[in-house]
């Protein structure tokens, strides 16, 4: 009997994050039985989103910083990505997961304001929202909805949240594509058809 190893994803949130991007991603991961730790990169688990929706994280990054995940995801949101980018613990956490060749998944402004801003892309192809790529020299910007370059997956913004989440899911569940396709069909997501 084949033993399946459960995949585990960290979602990094800071005050001002784009709640739609975060919630869609978390929803799709959990529908596919991918374990998700929603981690606050602030001092408490209580967070305020971009549009002032109060959301509670599962834990703080400070408590999970030594843990290794199969993927690390960051949503956008102007203030949220500023808060992530200014947090040395976030940058260390990302750098370690890059070295470990885990999936690094950035949606919207986090691709530019966190990854490119700190030279974490190291010349990889990526996408981001709001014309932010012009402000940073790291990475090669592609005007596409979702870009996969090695273990980096980036998405342009809220409108591609489902496509981004399913792209990450397909990368994580390489041995169970039928499950991913079934869930995409179940919620009437037509990208894979």
N, C-alpha and C positions, 0 to 999 in steps of 0.2 A: 504494500500500500504506500502510495506517494505521500510524503509529509510536506505540506505547504508551509512556507515561512510567511508569517503575516508582515506586510509592508507597513512602515511607520513614517508618517510625515509630520514635520513641525511647520506650523503656520505662525509667522512672526507678526505681531500686531503692536502698534504704538498709537497713542492718542492722535486722532485725525486720519485714521486709515479709511479707505474706501470700503464701506460695509458690504455693498453689493458684490464686489469682487471677492471679498473674503468669504461671505456666506455661500455663494454659489460653489466656490472651490471646496469648502468644507463639506457641503451637502453631497457633491459628486463623489468625493473620496469615501465618505461614510456609507453611501449607497453601495459602493463597490467593496465594502468590508476592508477598506484601508484604514488603519488606525491613525487618528489625527490628534496631535497635541496642539491646542491653540495656546500659544505662549505670549503673554504680555511682556513687552520689552520696557515697561514702565515699572514703578515700584510696587504697584498692586495689580490684582487681576481685573479690577474694574476699569473699563476703558470707555472713552467717548470717541465715536466715529466722526467721519468727515461731516455728516449731516446730523450730528449730535444724537445718534441712537446709542443708548448705553448697552454695552455688551460686556459680558464677563468671560474672561479667558479661563482655560483649564488650570493654568499654573503660570508662574513667571519664568522668563528665560533664565534668570539668576539661579533658580532651582534646578533647571534642566540643562545648563550650559555644558556640562561634561558628557551628556548623552549624545549618541550618534544616531542619526535618522537616515532613512533611505532617500528622503527628499526634504528640502527646505523651501518653503513658499513665502513670498512677500507680496501683498497687494499694494496698490497705489494709494493715492490720496496725498495732496500736497504737504500738509502738515505731518501726516503719518510717515511719509518717506523722509522728510527732514528729521523727524525724531529717530527713525531707524538709522539714518546716515550719521547722526551725531553720537550714536551709542557705540563705544569701543567694544562692548561685549557682543553686540550684533556682528560687528566686523570680524572679530576673532572667531565667532561661531561659524560664520560663512567661510572664512579662510580655511578652517579645519575641514569643513565638509567638502570644499573644493579639492583640497589635498587628498581626501579620502575618496574622491571621484563619485560623490553622491550627486543626485539631481539638484540643481540650483534653479528655482522657478520664480521668475519675477514678472509680475503683471503691472502694466501701465508705467507710471513714473518710477517705480522701484528699479526697473532695469537701468535707467539713466542715473537717477539720484542716489542710488545705493551702489549698484555694481560698477557702472562706468565712472562715477565720481571717485571711487576708491581704487580704480585700475584692477578690479577683480575679473573683468571680462578678458583681459590679456589678449585683445585683438579679435575675439570671437565675434561672429555675426549675432545681432540681436535686434529687437524692436522695442519701442517705447512710445508713450503718448505725448501729446502737446508740443511737438517740435523740440523736445528736450535734448535730443541727441546732438544738436548743434552746439550745445554748451560744454560738451565733454570730448576729449580726444581718444579715450579708450573705446575699443570696440568698433565694429563696422555695422552701421545702421542699415537695416533693410525695411522698406516700407511695405511690410506684410502684417497680416493679422497675428500669426504665431510663427515664431522662428525657433527651430531646434538646431543647436550647434554643439555636438558632443553631449555632455551632461548638462548643458544649459538650455532651459526652455523659457522663452520670453513671449509675452503677449502685449498687444497694443493698448488695451483698456477694457472698460466695463462691458462694452458691446461684444467682446470676444471671450467673455468669461467661461462660457460653456465649452467652446472649442479649446481654449487653453487647458481647462480642467481635464477634459477627455484626452488631450494630448499627453498630459502628465500621467494620467491613469494608464494609458497604453504603454508608456515607457516603464511604468512600475510593474504592470501585470503582463509581462511578455509571454507568460505561459497560459494566460487565460483571456485571450482576446475576445472569445465568445461572450464572456461575462460583461466585458466593456461594451461590446456591440449591443447586447441585450438591453443593458441599462440605457444606452443612448436611444435605442428604439422606444423603450418604455416611456421616456420623457419627451418623445417626439423631436429629438435632436437629429437633424438630417445630414450632418456633415459627413458621416461615414458612408452614406449610401451612394 
